[in-house]
């Protein structure tokens, strides 16, 4: 059977863990902002894909090596 001091210590440790979780959540960027950034990158990727001249990356590198 835990003593009163052990019980108090357990409660304090539990509270500290809860505070630590809250601090981590406060430091984390909001999901909405992160979602907007992801959507921006996806739309940029689509724009680049539309403009792509359909040359594969391997062929592009070969062409660059041939120029040198």
GULOMI-926635 format. One record per atom (N, C-alpha, C, O, CB): residue number from 1; x, y, z; residue in three letters; atom name. Coordinates in Angstrom, 3 decimals. Glycine has a CB too. Example, Ala and Ser with C-alpha at 12.3 -4.5 7.8 and 13.67 -1.06 7.14 Angstrom:
# GULOMI-926635
@seq = 1	X = 13.190	Y = -5.690	Z = 7.800	type = ALA	atom = N
@seq = 1	X = 12.300	Y = -4.500	Z = 7.800	type = ALA	atom = CA
@seq = 1	X = 13.200	Y = -3.300	Z = 7.800	type = ALA	atom = C
@seq = 1	X = 14.236	Y = -3.319	Z = 8.465	type = ALA	atom = O
@seq = 1	X = 11.308	Y = -4.473	Z = 9.046	type = ALA	atom = CB
@seq = 2	X = 12.850	Y = -2.250	Z = 7.080	type = SER	atom = N
@seq = 2	X = 13.670	Y = -1.060	Z = 7.140	type = SER	atom = CA
@seq = 2	X = 12.900	Y = 0.030	Z = 7.870	type = SER	atom = C
@seq = 2	X = 13.409	Y = 1.138	Z = 8.039	type = SER	atom = O
@seq = 2	X = 14.084	Y = -0.598	Z = 5.725	type = SER	atom = CB
***
This chain:
# GULOMI-926635
@seq = 1	X = 0.848	Y = -1.172	Z = 0.000	type = UNK	atom = N
@seq = 1	X = 0.000	Y = 0.000	Z = 0.000	type = UNK	atom = CA
@seq = 1	X = 0.897	Y = 1.240	Z = 0.000	type = UNK	atom = C
@seq = 1	X = 1.748	Y = 1.400	Z = 0.876	type = UNK	atom = O
@seq = 1	X = -0.967	Y = -0.005	Z = 1.226	type = UNK	atom = CB
@seq = 2	X = 0.699	Y = 2.120	Z = -0.995	type = UNK	atom = N
@seq = 2	X = 1.541	Y = 3.311	Z = -1.075	type = UNK	atom = CA
@seq = 2	X = 1.271	Y = 4.263	Z = 0.085	type = UNK	atom = C
@seq = 2	X = 0.142	Y = 4.413	Z = 0.550	type = UNK	atom = O
@seq = 2	X = 1.314	Y = 4.028	Z = -2.402	type = UNK	atom = CB
@seq = 3	X = 2.316	Y = 4.878	Z = 0.520	type = UNK	atom = N
@seq = 3	X = 2.185	Y = 5.849	Z = 1.605	type = UNK	atom = CA
@seq = 3	X = 1.607	Y = 7.150	Z = 1.055	type = UNK	atom = C
@seq = 3	X = 1.484	Y = 7.334	Z = -0.156	type = UNK	atom = O
@seq = 3	X = 3.559	Y = 6.105	Z = 2.292	type = UNK	atom = CB
@seq = 4	X = 1.261	Y = 8.037	Z = 1.967	type = UNK	atom = N
@seq = 4	X = 0.686	Y = 9.325	Z = 1.566	type = UNK	atom = CA
@seq = 4	X = 1.688	Y = 10.123	Z = 0.735	type = UNK	atom = C
@seq = 4	X = 1.307	Y = 10.804	Z = -0.217	type = UNK	atom = O
@seq = 4	X = 0.256	Y = 10.137	Z = 2.805	type = UNK	atom = CB
@seq = 5	X = 2.961	Y = 10.037	Z = 1.095	type = UNK	atom = N
@seq = 5	X = 3.998	Y = 10.761	Z = 0.360	type = UNK	atom = CA
@seq = 5	X = 4.116	Y = 10.205	Z = -1.066	type = UNK	atom = C
@seq = 5	X = 4.260	Y = 10.973	Z = -2.017	type = UNK	atom = O
@seq = 5	X = 5.361	Y = 10.661	Z = 1.099	type = UNK	atom = CB
@seq = 6	X = 4.057	Y = 8.892	Z = -1.217	type = UNK	atom = N
@seq = 6	X = 4.128	Y = 8.274	Z = -2.554	type = UNK	atom = CA
@seq = 6	X = 2.922	Y = 8.668	Z = -3.405	type = UNK	atom = C
@seq = 6	X = 3.051	Y = 8.913	Z = -4.605	type = UNK	atom = O
@seq = 6	X = 4.207	Y = 6.736	Z = -2.435	type = UNK	atom = CB
@seq = 7	X = 1.758	Y = 8.727	Z = -2.778	type = UNK	atom = N
@seq = 7	X = 0.555	Y = 9.133	Z = -3.503	type = UNK	atom = CA
@seq = 7	X = 0.671	Y = 10.581	Z = -3.974	type = UNK	atom = C
@seq = 7	X = 0.328	Y = 10.899	Z = -5.112	type = UNK	atom = O
@seq = 7	X = -0.692	Y = 8.960	Z = -2.617	type = UNK	atom = CB
@seq = 8	X = 1.154	Y = 11.448	Z = -3.098	type = UNK	atom = N
@seq = 8	X = 1.338	Y = 12.855	Z = -3.483	type = UNK	atom = CA
@seq = 8	X = 2.339	Y = 12.969	Z = -4.625	type = UNK	atom = C
@seq = 8	X = 2.133	Y = 13.724	Z = -5.575	type = UNK	atom = O
@seq = 8	X = 1.811	Y = 13.695	Z = -2.277	type = UNK	atom = CB
@seq = 9	X = 3.422	Y = 12.212	Z = -4.519	type = UNK	atom = N
@seq = 9	X = 4.440	Y = 12.235	Z = -5.566	type = UNK	atom = CA
@seq = 9	X = 3.856	Y = 11.741	Z = -6.893	type = UNK	atom = C
@seq = 9	X = 4.142	Y = 12.316	Z = -7.944	type = UNK	atom = O
@seq = 9	X = 5.653	Y = 11.372	Z = -5.158	type = UNK	atom = CB
@seq = 10	X = 3.054	Y = 10.699	Z = -6.856	type = UNK	atom = N
@seq = 10	X = 2.403	Y = 10.198	Z = -8.070	type = UNK	atom = CA
@seq = 10	X = 1.501	Y = 11.261	Z = -8.690	type = UNK	atom = C
@seq = 10	X = 1.485	Y = 11.429	Z = -9.910	type = UNK	atom = O
@seq = 10	X = 1.587	Y = 8.935	Z = -7.758	type = UNK	atom = CB
@seq = 11	X = 0.747	Y = 11.980	Z = -7.851	type = UNK	atom = N
@seq = 11	X = -0.128	Y = 13.037	Z = -8.361	type = UNK	atom = CA
@seq = 11	X = 0.683	Y = 14.161	Z = -8.997	type = UNK	atom = C
@seq = 11	X = 0.317	Y = 14.685	Z = -10.049	type = UNK	atom = O
@seq = 11	X = -1.006	Y = 13.595	Z = -7.234	type = UNK	atom = CB
@seq = 12	X = 1.795	Y = 14.529	Z = -8.345	type = UNK	atom = N
@seq = 12	X = 2.642	Y = 15.599	Z = -8.881	type = UNK	atom = CA
@seq = 12	X = 3.242	Y = 15.172	Z = -10.221	type = UNK	atom = C
@seq = 12	X = 3.273	Y = 15.961	Z = -11.165	type = UNK	atom = O
@seq = 12	X = 3.768	Y = 15.964	Z = -7.877	type = UNK	atom = CB
@seq = 13	X = 3.711	Y = 13.948	Z = -10.304	type = UNK	atom = N
@seq = 13	X = 4.278	Y = 13.440	Z = -11.558	type = UNK	atom = CA
@seq = 13	X = 3.211	Y = 13.440	Z = -12.645	type = UNK	atom = C
@seq = 13	X = 3.476	Y = 13.819	Z = -13.786	type = UNK	atom = O
@seq = 13	X = 4.856	Y = 12.012	Z = -11.366	type = UNK	atom = CB
@seq = 14	X = 2.013	Y = 13.015	Z = -12.287	type = UNK	atom = N
@seq = 14	X = 0.913	Y = 13.009	Z = -13.254	type = UNK	atom = CA
@seq = 14	X = 0.615	Y = 14.427	Z = -13.746	type = UNK	atom = C
@seq = 14	X = 0.439	Y = 14.647	Z = -14.945	type = UNK	atom = O
@seq = 14	X = -0.353	Y = 12.387	Z = -12.626	type = UNK	atom = CB
@seq = 15	X = 0.561	Y = 15.375	Z = -12.831	type = UNK	atom = N
@seq = 15	X = 0.302	Y = 16.769	Z = -13.200	type = UNK	atom = CA
@seq = 15	X = 1.407	Y = 17.316	Z = -14.100	type = UNK	atom = C
@seq = 15	X = 1.130	Y = 18.023	Z = -15.069	type = UNK	atom = O
@seq = 15	X = 0.171	Y = 17.638	Z = -11.944	type = UNK	atom = CB
@seq = 16	X = 2.659	Y = 16.988	Z = -13.778	type = UNK	atom = N
@seq = 16	X = 3.773	Y = 17.446	Z = -14.614	type = UNK	atom = CA
@seq = 16	X = 3.676	Y = 16.872	Z = -16.027	type = UNK	atom = C
@seq = 16	X = 3.947	Y = 17.565	Z = -17.008	type = UNK	atom = O
@seq = 16	X = 5.117	Y = 17.052	Z = -13.979	type = UNK	atom = CB
@seq = 17	X = 3.293	Y = 15.617	Z = -16.121	type = UNK	atom = N
@seq = 17	X = 3.121	Y = 15.012	Z = -17.446	type = UNK	atom = CA
@seq = 17	X = 2.008	Y = 15.700	Z = -18.229	type = UNK	atom = C
@seq = 17	X = 2.136	Y = 15.910	Z = -19.435	type = UNK	atom = O
@seq = 17	X = 2.817	Y = 13.515	Z = -17.315	type = UNK	atom = CB
@seq = 18	X = 0.934	Y = 16.047	Z = -17.561	type = UNK	atom = N
@seq = 18	X = -0.167	Y = 16.749	Z = -18.220	type = UNK	atom = CA
@seq = 18	X = 0.273	Y = 18.138	Z = -18.681	type = UNK	atom = C
@seq = 18	X = -0.072	Y = 18.571	Z = -19.781	type = UNK	atom = O
@seq = 18	X = -1.375	Y = 16.862	Z = -17.272	type = UNK	atom = CB
@seq = 19	X = 1.030	Y = 18.828	Z = -17.845	type = UNK	atom = N
@seq = 19	X = 1.537	Y = 20.158	Z = -18.218	type = UNK	atom = CA
@seq = 19	X = 2.473	Y = 20.041	Z = -19.415	type = UNK	atom = C
@seq = 19	X = 2.423	Y = 20.866	Z = -20.327	type = UNK	atom = O
@seq = 19	X = 2.272	Y = 20.826	Z = -17.023	type = UNK	atom = CB
@seq = 20	X = 3.322	Y = 19.024	Z = -19.414	type = UNK	atom = N
@seq = 20	X = 4.243	Y = 18.813	Z = -20.529	type = UNK	atom = CA
@seq = 20	X = 3.467	Y = 18.591	Z = -21.830	type = UNK	atom = C
@seq = 20	X = 3.833	Y = 19.139	Z = -22.869	type = UNK	atom = O
@seq = 20	X = 5.170	Y = 17.610	Z = -20.244	type = UNK	atom = CB
@seq = 21	X = 2.406	Y = 17.797	Z = -21.778	type = UNK	atom = N
@seq = 21	X = 1.572	Y = 17.562	Z = -22.965	type = UNK	atom = CA
@seq = 21	X = 0.960	Y = 18.868	Z = -23.472	type = UNK	atom = C
@seq = 21	X = 0.950	Y = 19.134	Z = -24.674	type = UNK	atom = O
@seq = 21	X = 0.455	Y = 16.545	Z = -22.647	type = UNK	atom = CB
@seq = 22	X = 0.456	Y = 19.672	Z = -22.551	type = UNK	atom = N
@seq = 22	X = -0.143	Y = 20.952	Z = -22.941	type = UNK	atom = CA
@seq = 22	X = 0.885	Y = 21.875	Z = -23.579	type = UNK	atom = C
@seq = 22	X = 0.581	Y = 22.564	Z = -24.553	type = UNK	atom = O
@seq = 22	X = -0.773	Y = 21.636	Z = -21.728	type = UNK	atom = CB
@seq = 23	X = 2.100	Y = 21.894	Z = -23.038	type = UNK	atom = N
@seq = 23	X = 3.151	Y = 22.745	Z = -23.599	type = UNK	atom = CA
@seq = 23	X = 3.520	Y = 22.296	Z = -25.011	type = UNK	atom = C
@seq = 23	X = 3.744	Y = 23.127	Z = -25.890	type = UNK	atom = O
@seq = 23	X = 4.395	Y = 22.728	Z = -22.697	type = UNK	atom = CB
@seq = 24	X = 3.583	Y = 21.002	Z = -25.225	type = UNK	atom = N
@seq = 24	X = 3.891	Y = 20.484	Z = -26.558	type = UNK	atom = CA
@seq = 24	X = 2.801	Y = 20.882	Z = -27.534	type = UNK	atom = C
@seq = 24	X = 3.092	Y = 21.286	Z = -28.660	type = UNK	atom = O
@seq = 24	X = 4.052	Y = 18.951	Z = -26.531	type = UNK	atom = CB
@seq = 25	X = 1.559	Y = 20.775	Z = -27.118	type = UNK	atom = N
@seq = 25	X = 0.449	Y = 21.149	Z = -27.996	type = UNK	atom = CA
@seq = 25	X = 0.456	Y = 22.641	Z = -28.301	type = UNK	atom = C
@seq = 25	X = 0.105	Y = 23.048	Z = -29.409	type = UNK	atom = O
@seq = 25	X = -0.882	Y = 20.757	Z = -27.362	type = UNK	atom = CB
@seq = 26	X = 0.849	Y = 23.452	Z = -27.338	type = UNK	atom = N
@seq = 26	X = 0.908	Y = 24.896	Z = -27.575	type = UNK	atom = CA
@seq = 26	X = 2.019	Y = 25.262	Z = -28.554	type = UNK	atom = C
@seq = 26	X = 1.880	Y = 26.218	Z = -29.317	type = UNK	atom = O
@seq = 26	X = 1.113	Y = 25.638	Z = -26.257	type = UNK	atom = CB
@seq = 27	X = 3.111	Y = 24.518	Z = -28.541	type = UNK	atom = N
@seq = 27	X = 4.223	Y = 24.785	Z = -29.449	type = UNK	atom = CA
@seq = 27	X = 3.945	Y = 24.290	Z = -30.864	type = UNK	atom = C
@seq = 27	X = 4.511	Y = 24.810	Z = -31.825	type = UNK	atom = O
@seq = 27	X = 5.487	Y = 24.139	Z = -28.922	type = UNK	atom = CB
@seq = 28	X = 3.081	Y = 23.295	Z = -30.997	type = UNK	atom = N
@seq = 28	X = 2.799	Y = 22.710	Z = -32.308	type = UNK	atom = CA
@seq = 28	X = 2.041	Y = 23.713	Z = -33.171	type = UNK	atom = C
@seq = 28	X = 1.153	Y = 24.412	Z = -32.681	type = UNK	atom = O
@seq = 28	X = 1.988	Y = 21.398	Z = -32.164	type = UNK	atom = CB
@seq = 29	X = 2.391	Y = 23.787	Z = -34.466	type = UNK	atom = N
@seq = 29	X = 1.659	Y = 24.710	Z = -35.344	type = UNK	atom = CA
@seq = 29	X = 0.222	Y = 24.223	Z = -35.530	type = UNK	atom = C
@seq = 29	X = -0.035	Y = 23.019	Z = -35.550	type = UNK	atom = O
@seq = 29	X = 2.368	Y = 24.842	Z = -36.722	type = UNK	atom = CB
@seq = 30	X = -0.687	Y = 25.143	Z = -35.661	type = UNK	atom = N
@seq = 30	X = -2.078	Y = 24.738	Z = -35.860	type = UNK	atom = CA
@seq = 30	X = -2.230	Y = 23.901	Z = -37.126	type = UNK	atom = C
@seq = 30	X = -1.555	Y = 24.138	Z = -38.128	type = UNK	atom = O
@seq = 30	X = -2.988	Y = 25.970	Z = -35.931	type = UNK	atom = CB
@seq = 31	X = -3.114	Y = 22.934	Z = -37.066	type = UNK	atom = N
@seq = 31	X = -3.320	Y = 22.029	Z = -38.195	type = UNK	atom = CA
@seq = 31	X = -3.842	Y = 22.772	Z = -39.416	type = UNK	atom = C
@seq = 31	X = -3.551	Y = 22.383	Z = -40.547	type = UNK	atom = O
@seq = 31	X = -4.288	Y = 20.918	Z = -37.811	type = UNK	atom = CB
@seq = 32	X = -4.598	Y = 23.818	Z = -39.204	type = UNK	atom = N
@seq = 32	X = -5.157	Y = 24.572	Z = -40.330	type = UNK	atom = CA
@seq = 32	X = -4.036	Y = 25.208	Z = -41.141	type = UNK	atom = C
@seq = 32	X = -4.037	Y = 25.139	Z = -42.370	type = UNK	atom = O
@seq = 32	X = -6.143	Y = 25.656	Z = -39.832	type = UNK	atom = CB
@seq = 33	X = -3.085	Y = 25.821	Z = -40.458	type = UNK	atom = N
@seq = 33	X = -1.975	Y = 26.474	Z = -41.146	type = UNK	atom = CA
@seq = 33	X = -1.141	Y = 25.437	Z = -41.899	type = UNK	atom = C
@seq = 33	X = -0.739	Y = 25.666	Z = -43.039	type = UNK	atom = O
@seq = 33	X = -1.094	Y = 27.253	Z = -40.142	type = UNK	atom = CB
@seq = 34	X = -0.886	Y = 24.309	Z = -41.262	type = UNK	atom = N
@seq = 34	X = -0.113	Y = 23.252	Z = -41.910	type = UNK	atom = CA
@seq = 34	X = -0.874	Y = 22.708	Z = -43.115	type = UNK	atom = C
@seq = 34	X = -0.277	Y = 22.415	Z = -44.151	type = UNK	atom = O
@seq = 34	X = 0.201	Y = 22.114	Z = -40.912	type = UNK	atom = CB
@seq = 35	X = -2.185	Y = 22.576	Z = -42.979	type = UNK	atom = N
@seq = 35	X = -3.005	Y = 22.102	Z = -44.096	type = UNK	atom = CA
@seq = 35	X = -2.958	Y = 23.046	Z = -45.276	type = UNK	atom = C
@seq = 35	X = -2.920	Y = 22.610	Z = -46.427	type = UNK	atom = O
@seq = 35	X = -4.437	Y = 21.916	Z = -43.653	type = UNK	atom = CB
@seq = 36	X = -2.961	Y = 24.350	Z = -44.995	type = UNK	atom = N
@seq = 36	X = -2.871	Y = 25.338	Z = -46.078	type = UNK	atom = CA
@seq = 36	X = -1.538	Y = 25.230	Z = -46.805	type = UNK	atom = C
@seq = 36	X = -1.483	Y = 25.332	Z = -48.030	type = UNK	atom = O
@seq = 36	X = -3.053	Y = 26.761	Z = -45.527	type = UNK	atom = CB
@seq = 37	X = -0.472	Y = 25.023	Z = -46.054	type = UNK	atom = N
@seq = 37	X = 0.843	Y = 24.891	Z = -46.677	type = UNK	atom = CA
@seq = 37	X = 0.901	Y = 23.649	Z = -47.560	type = UNK	atom = C
@seq = 37	X = 1.456	Y = 23.689	Z = -48.657	type = UNK	atom = O
@seq = 37	X = 1.942	Y = 24.834	Z = -45.607	type = UNK	atom = CB
@seq = 38	X = 0.337	Y = 22.564	Z = -47.089	type = UNK	atom = N
@seq = 38	X = 0.317	Y = 21.335	Z = -47.884	type = UNK	atom = CA
@seq = 38	X = -0.480	Y = 21.557	Z = -49.157	type = UNK	atom = C
@seq = 38	X = -0.052	Y = 21.152	Z = -50.238	type = UNK	atom = O
@seq = 38	X = -0.278	Y = 20.162	Z = -47.073	type = UNK	atom = CB
@seq = 39	X = -1.632	Y = 22.195	Z = -49.039	type = UNK	atom = N
@seq = 39	X = -2.450	Y = 22.466	Z = -50.225	type = UNK	atom = CA
@seq = 39	X = -1.724	Y = 23.379	Z = -51.202	type = UNK	atom = C
@seq = 39	X = -1.835	Y = 23.202	Z = -52.415	type = UNK	atom = O
@seq = 39	X = -3.783	Y = 23.094	Z = -49.820	type = UNK	atom = CB
@seq = 40	X = -0.986	Y = 24.349	Z = -50.688	type = UNK	atom = N
@seq = 40	X = -0.227	Y = 25.251	Z = -51.560	type = UNK	atom = CA
@seq = 40	X = 0.825	Y = 24.476	Z = -52.340	type = UNK	atom = C
@seq = 40	X = 1.000	Y = 24.699	Z = -53.538	type = UNK	atom = O
@seq = 40	X = 0.439	Y = 26.373	Z = -50.738	type = UNK	atom = CB
@seq = 41	X = 1.524	Y = 23.571	Z = -51.672	type = UNK	atom = N
@seq = 41	X = 2.534	Y = 22.773	Z = -52.369	type = UNK	atom = CA
@seq = 41	X = 1.895	Y = 21.861	Z = -53.406	type = UNK	atom = C
@seq = 41	X = 2.441	Y = 21.676	Z = -54.494	type = UNK	atom = O
@seq = 41	X = 3.342	Y = 21.942	Z = -51.370	type = UNK	atom = CB
@seq = 42	X = 0.741	Y = 21.291	Z = -53.077	type = UNK	atom = N
@seq = 42	X = 0.058	Y = 20.416	Z = -54.039	type = UNK	atom = CA
@seq = 42	X = -0.383	Y = 21.193	Z = -55.268	type = UNK	atom = C
@seq = 42	X = -0.224	Y = 20.716	Z = -56.392	type = UNK	atom = O
@seq = 42	X = -1.153	Y = 19.741	Z = -53.387	type = UNK	atom = CB
@seq = 43	X = -0.934	Y = 22.379	Z = -55.070	type = UNK	atom = N
@seq = 43	X = -1.374	Y = 23.169	Z = -56.220	type = UNK	atom = CA
@seq = 43	X = -0.171	Y = 23.622	Z = -57.043	type = UNK	atom = C
@seq = 43	X = -0.250	Y = 23.672	Z = -58.271	type = UNK	atom = O
@seq = 43	X = -2.198	Y = 24.391	Z = -55.758	type = UNK	atom = CB
@seq = 44	X = 0.936	Y = 23.951	Z = -56.388	type = UNK	atom = N
@seq = 44	X = 2.149	Y = 24.309	Z = -57.115	type = UNK	atom = CA
@seq = 44	X = 2.646	Y = 23.117	Z = -57.931	type = UNK	atom = C
@seq = 44	X = 3.080	Y = 23.281	Z = -59.071	type = UNK	atom = O
@seq = 44	X = 3.246	Y = 24.790	Z = -56.141	type = UNK	atom = CB
@seq = 45	X = 2.584	Y = 21.938	Z = -57.359	type = UNK	atom = N
@seq = 45	X = 2.978	Y = 20.727	Z = -58.083	type = UNK	atom = CA
@seq = 45	X = 2.117	Y = 20.505	Z = -59.311	type = UNK	atom = C
@seq = 45	X = 2.622	Y = 20.099	Z = -60.358	type = UNK	atom = O
@seq = 45	X = 2.894	Y = 19.515	Z = -57.171	type = UNK	atom = CB
@seq = 46	X = 0.823	Y = 20.765	Z = -59.196	type = UNK	atom = N
@seq = 46	X = -0.073	Y = 20.615	Z = -60.347	type = UNK	atom = CA
@seq = 46	X = 0.269	Y = 21.620	Z = -61.436	type = UNK	atom = C
@seq = 46	X = 0.259	Y = 21.278	Z = -62.619	type = UNK	atom = O
@seq = 46	X = -1.537	Y = 20.784	Z = -59.918	type = UNK	atom = CB
@seq = 47	X = 0.573	Y = 22.868	Z = -61.048	type = UNK	atom = N
@seq = 47	X = 0.938	Y = 23.886	Z = -62.037	type = UNK	atom = CA
@seq = 47	X = 2.216	Y = 23.493	Z = -62.771	type = UNK	atom = C
@seq = 47	X = 2.318	Y = 23.662	Z = -63.986	type = UNK	atom = O
@seq = 47	X = 1.116	Y = 25.256	Z = -61.360	type = UNK	atom = CB
@seq = 48	X = 3.179	Y = 22.975	Z = -62.037	type = UNK	atom = N
@seq = 48	X = 4.431	Y = 22.553	Z = -62.659	type = UNK	atom = CA
@seq = 48	X = 4.182	Y = 21.373	Z = -63.586	type = UNK	atom = C
@seq = 48	X = 4.758	Y = 21.307	Z = -64.672	type = UNK	atom = O
@seq = 48	X = 5.476	Y = 22.184	Z = -61.588	type = UNK	atom = CB
@seq = 49	X = 3.334	Y = 20.443	Z = -63.172	type = UNK	atom = N
@seq = 49	X = 3.035	Y = 19.282	Z = -64.006	type = UNK	atom = CA
@seq = 49	X = 2.391	Y = 19.693	Z = -65.317	type = UNK	atom = C
@seq = 49	X = 2.661	Y = 19.089	Z = -66.355	type = UNK	atom = O
@seq = 49	X = 2.127	Y = 18.315	Z = -63.264	type = UNK	atom = CB
@seq = 50	X = 1.540	Y = 20.714	Z = -65.286	type = UNK	atom = N
@seq = 50	X = 0.886	Y = 21.185	Z = -66.508	type = UNK	atom = CA
@seq = 50	X = 1.916	Y = 21.762	Z = -67.471	type = UNK	atom = C
@seq = 50	X = 1.816	Y = 21.557	Z = -68.680	type = UNK	atom = O
@seq = 50	X = -0.190	Y = 22.240	Z = -66.179	type = UNK	atom = CB
@seq = 51	X = 2.899	Y = 22.478	Z = -66.948	type = UNK	atom = N
@seq = 51	X = 3.919	Y = 23.110	Z = -67.789	type = UNK	atom = CA
@seq = 51	X = 5.048	Y = 22.155	Z = -68.189	type = UNK	atom = C
@seq = 51	X = 5.869	Y = 22.496	Z = -69.041	type = UNK	atom = O
@seq = 51	X = 4.504	Y = 24.300	Z = -67.066	type = UNK	atom = CB
@seq = 52	X = 5.098	Y = 20.985	Z = -67.597	type = UNK	atom = N
@seq = 52	X = 6.193	Y = 20.050	Z = -67.830	type = UNK	atom = CA
@seq = 52	X = 6.221	Y = 19.631	Z = -69.285	type = UNK	atom = C
@seq = 52	X = 5.173	Y = 19.386	Z = -69.883	type = UNK	atom = O
@seq = 52	X = 6.064	Y = 18.821	Z = -66.924	type = UNK	atom = CB
@seq = 53	X = 7.411	Y = 19.546	Z = -69.860	type = UNK	atom = N
@seq = 53	X = 7.525	Y = 19.196	Z = -71.279	type = UNK	atom = CA
@seq = 53	X = 7.610	Y = 17.688	Z = -71.501	type = UNK	atom = C
@seq = 53	X = 7.962	Y = 17.242	Z = -72.593	type = UNK	atom = O
@seq = 53	X = 8.745	Y = 19.869	Z = -71.882	type = UNK	atom = CB
@seq = 54	X = 7.297	Y = 16.921	Z = -70.497	type = UNK	atom = N
@seq = 54	X = 7.198	Y = 15.462	Z = -70.553	type = UNK	atom = CA
@seq = 54	X = 8.525	Y = 14.786	Z = -70.859	type = UNK	atom = C
@seq = 54	X = 8.543	Y = 13.660	Z = -71.356	type = UNK	atom = O
@seq = 54	X = 6.186	Y = 15.060	Z = -71.585	type = UNK	atom = CB
@seq = 55	X = 9.625	Y = 15.446	Z = -70.573	type = UNK	atom = N
@seq = 55	X = 10.930	Y = 14.813	Z = -70.664	type = UNK	atom = CA
@seq = 55	X = 11.205	Y = 14.199	Z = -69.298	type = UNK	atom = C
@seq = 55	X = 11.062	Y = 14.857	Z = -68.268	type = UNK	atom = O
@seq = 55	X = 12.060	Y = 15.838	Z = -71.088	type = UNK	atom = CB
@seq = 56	X = 11.602	Y = 12.928	Z = -69.304	type = UNK	atom = N
@seq = 56	X = 11.846	Y = 12.285	Z = -68.011	type = UNK	atom = CA
@seq = 56	X = 13.080	Y = 12.892	Z = -67.354	type = UNK	atom = C
@seq = 56	X = 13.919	Y = 13.501	Z = -68.017	type = UNK	atom = O
@seq = 56	X = 12.022	Y = 10.756	Z = -68.181	type = UNK	atom = CB
@seq = 57	X = 13.171	Y = 12.720	Z = -66.068	type = UNK	atom = N
@seq = 57	X = 14.304	Y = 13.275	Z = -65.329	type = UNK	atom = CA
@seq = 57	X = 15.618	Y = 12.673	Z = -65.817	type = UNK	atom = C
@seq = 57	X = 16.634	Y = 13.366	Z = -65.884	type = UNK	atom = O
@seq = 57	X = 14.137	Y = 13.027	Z = -63.823	type = UNK	atom = CB
@seq = 58	X = 15.601	Y = 11.394	Z = -66.156	type = UNK	atom = N
@seq = 58	X = 16.812	Y = 10.728	Z = -66.646	type = UNK	atom = CA
@seq = 58	X = 17.247	Y = 11.345	Z = -67.967	type = UNK	atom = C
@seq = 58	X = 18.429	Y = 11.623	Z = -68.165	type = UNK	atom = O
@seq = 58	X = 16.576	Y = 9.209	Z = -66.815	type = UNK	atom = CB
@seq = 59	X = 16.291	Y = 11.560	Z = -68.876	type = UNK	atom = N
@seq = 59	X = 16.624	Y = 12.173	Z = -70.166	type = UNK	atom = CA
@seq = 59	X = 17.131	Y = 13.600	Z = -69.985	type = UNK	atom = C
@seq = 59	X = 18.050	Y = 14.031	Z = -70.681	type = UNK	atom = O
@seq = 59	X = 15.403	Y = 12.166	Z = -71.091	type = UNK	atom = CB
@seq = 60	X = 16.538	Y = 14.318	Z = -69.063	type = UNK	atom = N
@seq = 60	X = 16.971	Y = 15.692	Z = -68.791	type = UNK	atom = CA
@seq = 60	X = 18.426	Y = 15.716	Z = -68.328	type = UNK	atom = C
@seq = 60	X = 19.208	Y = 16.558	Z = -68.769	type = UNK	atom = O
@seq = 60	X = 16.064	Y = 16.348	Z = -67.729	type = UNK	atom = CB
@seq = 61	X = 18.784	Y = 14.797	Z = -67.444	type = UNK	atom = N
@seq = 61	X = 20.163	Y = 14.730	Z = -66.951	type = UNK	atom = CA
@seq = 61	X = 21.106	Y = 14.343	Z = -68.081	type = UNK	atom = C
@seq = 61	X = 22.205	Y = 14.888	Z = -68.184	type = UNK	atom = O
@seq = 61	X = 20.281	Y = 13.722	Z = -65.786	type = UNK	atom = CB
@seq = 62	X = 20.688	Y = 13.410	Z = -68.929	type = UNK	atom = N
@seq = 62	X = 21.518	Y = 13.020	Z = -70.083	type = UNK	atom = CA
@seq = 62	X = 21.770	Y = 14.215	Z = -70.996	type = UNK	atom = C
@seq = 62	X = 22.892	Y = 14.427	Z = -71.457	type = UNK	atom = O
@seq = 62	X = 20.844	Y = 11.881	Z = -70.880	type = UNK	atom = CB
@seq = 63	X = 20.730	Y = 14.987	Z = -71.253	type = UNK	atom = N
@seq = 63	X = 20.877	Y = 16.160	Z = -72.116	type = UNK	atom = CA
@seq = 63	X = 21.849	Y = 17.165	Z = -71.503	type = UNK	atom = C
@seq = 63	X = 22.659	Y = 17.762	Z = -72.212	type = UNK	atom = O
@seq = 63	X = 19.511	Y = 16.824	Z = -72.359	type = UNK	atom = CB
@seq = 64	X = 21.770	Y = 17.347	Z = -70.210	type = UNK	atom = N
@seq = 64	X = 22.669	Y = 18.291	Z = -69.547	type = UNK	atom = CA
@seq = 64	X = 24.111	Y = 17.799	Z = -69.594	type = UNK	atom = C
@seq = 64	X = 25.032	Y = 18.603	Z = -69.739	type = UNK	atom = O
@seq = 64	X = 22.236	Y = 18.511	Z = -68.095	type = UNK	atom = CB
@seq = 65	X = 24.316	Y = 16.494	Z = -69.474	type = UNK	atom = N
@seq = 65	X = 25.674	Y = 15.946	Z = -69.539	type = UNK	atom = CA
@seq = 65	X = 26.232	Y = 16.051	Z = -70.952	type = UNK	atom = C
@seq = 65	X = 27.425	Y = 16.292	Z = -71.136	type = UNK	atom = O
@seq = 65	X = 25.689	Y = 14.481	Z = -69.074	type = UNK	atom = CB
@seq = 66	X = 25.369	Y = 15.872	Z = -71.951	type = UNK	atom = N
@seq = 66	X = 25.819	Y = 15.961	Z = -73.338	type = UNK	atom = CA
@seq = 66	X = 26.256	Y = 17.377	Z = -73.679	type = UNK	atom = C
@seq = 66	X = 27.142	Y = 17.564	Z = -74.513	type = UNK	atom = O
@seq = 66	X = 24.711	Y = 15.510	Z = -74.291	type = UNK	atom = CB
@seq = 67	X = 25.653	Y = 18.368	Z = -73.054	type = UNK	atom = N
@seq = 67	X = 25.991	Y = 19.767	Z = -73.329	type = UNK	atom = CA
@seq = 67	X = 27.381	Y = 20.126	Z = -72.821	type = UNK	atom = C
@seq = 67	X = 28.038	Y = 21.013	Z = -73.364	type = UNK	atom = O
@seq = 67	X = 24.958	Y = 20.691	Z = -72.697	type = UNK	atom = CB
@seq = 68	X = 27.818	Y = 19.445	Z = -71.795	type = UNK	atom = N
@seq = 68	X = 29.103	Y = 19.797	Z = -71.162	type = UNK	atom = CA
@seq = 68	X = 30.259	Y = 19.252	Z = -71.903	type = UNK	atom = C
@seq = 68	X = 31.404	Y = 19.460	Z = -71.501	type = UNK	atom = O
@seq = 68	X = 29.159	Y = 19.311	Z = -69.756	type = UNK	atom = CB
***
